[in-house]
């Protein structure tokens, strides 16, 4: 009995290893999928909204009512605040989430194929009551922005 069990494990693990090797060989995993993207340290060392947008390469931002930010009006605990961004703007390539009054303003950065309709949902930490800002970049290099205020009763960034 013990021999059959070991044989099964060997076949199972060997099959998985062969499959993984084939996927790597045909380029199924790109460099960004296997490892983290290049670390953008300067994105996390800014203090103001304008500085943050500048280091991210954001220019000529236009307010848009076509960006819907879903978040609670009041968050009981800033350690985890559910936030979602939805838009029907075509050819969106990037959505950035920023929390205006946080020590580190950038809370999320999401890249998309311009062929999908982006819809993100995540949790962010909020140090205090603040605006949540969503910046969207389209394929045509247009930048659009929306804001939503969220009141926080207990801060989540060490306060």
N, C-alpha and C positions, 0 to 999 in steps of 0.2 A: 504493500500500500504506500509506503513512504517513498518509494521510487517514483510512482505515478504522480504523487503530489509535487515532488521536485521537478519532474519533467514538465508538468503543467505550468509551474512558475517560470521555468526556463523558457518555454515557448512563449508564454505571455509577455515576459519582460523583453525577450529578444525581439519579438514582433513589434513592440512599442518602440524599441531603440531603432530598429530598421526603418519604421515609418517616420520617426523624427528625423533620422539622417536623410531620408529621401526628401522630406519637406524642406530641410535646410539647403540641400543640394539644388533644388529647383527654385530657390529664392522665395519660398513661401513667407518667411519671416524677413522683413526688411530690418535694417539697422535700428530704426526708431521703435519698432515693435518689440525687439528683443531687449534692447537697453534703453535707458532714459535718453531723451533728447539732450542736446547740448544745454548745460546749465547756464541760465541767464542770471547771474548773480546780481547784476545792476538793477534788474527788474524788482528785486526785493530789498533794495536799499534806498528807495525814494520816500519822500515825506509827503509831498503834495500830489494832488490829482494831475496837475499839469506836468510835473516831473515824471510821474508814472507813465502817462500817455506818451511823453517824448521818448523815453528809453524803449518803449514798446514799438516805436515807429508810427504811432497813431497821429494823424494830422487832419485838420479840417473836419472836425466831428460835427455832425448834425443831429439835433434831437429828433427822435422818431416815436410816433405813437403806434407803430407797427411792431414794436418789441414789447412783449408782455413778460413782466417779471412777477412770478408768483412767490410770495413770502408772507409770513404772518404780519399783521399790523403791530402786534406786541409779541415778543419772544420772551417766555418765562426764564429761559436760561440761554445766555449768549454762547455757551460752549458748543451748542449744536443747533443751528438755525437752518431749517429746510428752505432751499431756494431753487426755483426753476426758471428757465428762460425759454420762451417759445416765440417763434416768428414765422411769418409766411413770406418774408422778404426772399426773393430768389437769389441763388448762387452765393450763399453765405459760406465763407471759408474759415471764419474764426469767431468765437465768442469769448470775451474776457469778462470775468466777474471781479468787481472791486468793492471793498467795504471802506467807505470814505474815511471814517474815524479810527480805523485799525492802525496799530503800529506798523504793520506790513499791509499795505493797501490791496495788493493783488491776492485774490482768494482762489481764483481758478482761471485756467486758460485752456480752451478746447479748440482743436482744429478739426475741420470737416472736409469731405469731398464737396465740391460746389454743386454736386448733383443730388444731394440729400436735403430734406427740410429739417434743419436742426431743432432739437428739443432736448435740453439738458435738465437734469435734476441732481442736486448735490446738497451737502450740508457744509456750512461755513461757520467759523468762529467769529463772534462779534464782541469787541472789548466794551462797547457802549452803544447807546442808541445812535443810529447812523443811516445814511443813504446807502442802499445797495445799488451799484451802478453796473449796467451791462453795456459793453461796447462790442459792436458787431462790425466785422470787415467783410465786404463783398468781393467777388471775383474782379470787379472793376476798380478795386482799391478805394471804394467809398467806405467811410466810417460813420456809423450811426450809433446813437447812445440813448439809453433810457435810465431813469432813476426811480427808486421806490424807497420811501422812508420806513424804517423798522425801529420800533421802540424796544429796548432791552431792559429787563428788570434786574437780572444778575449777569454781570459781565463774564465773558468766557475766555479772555486772553490774559489770564493771570491776575485779574482785578478782583 
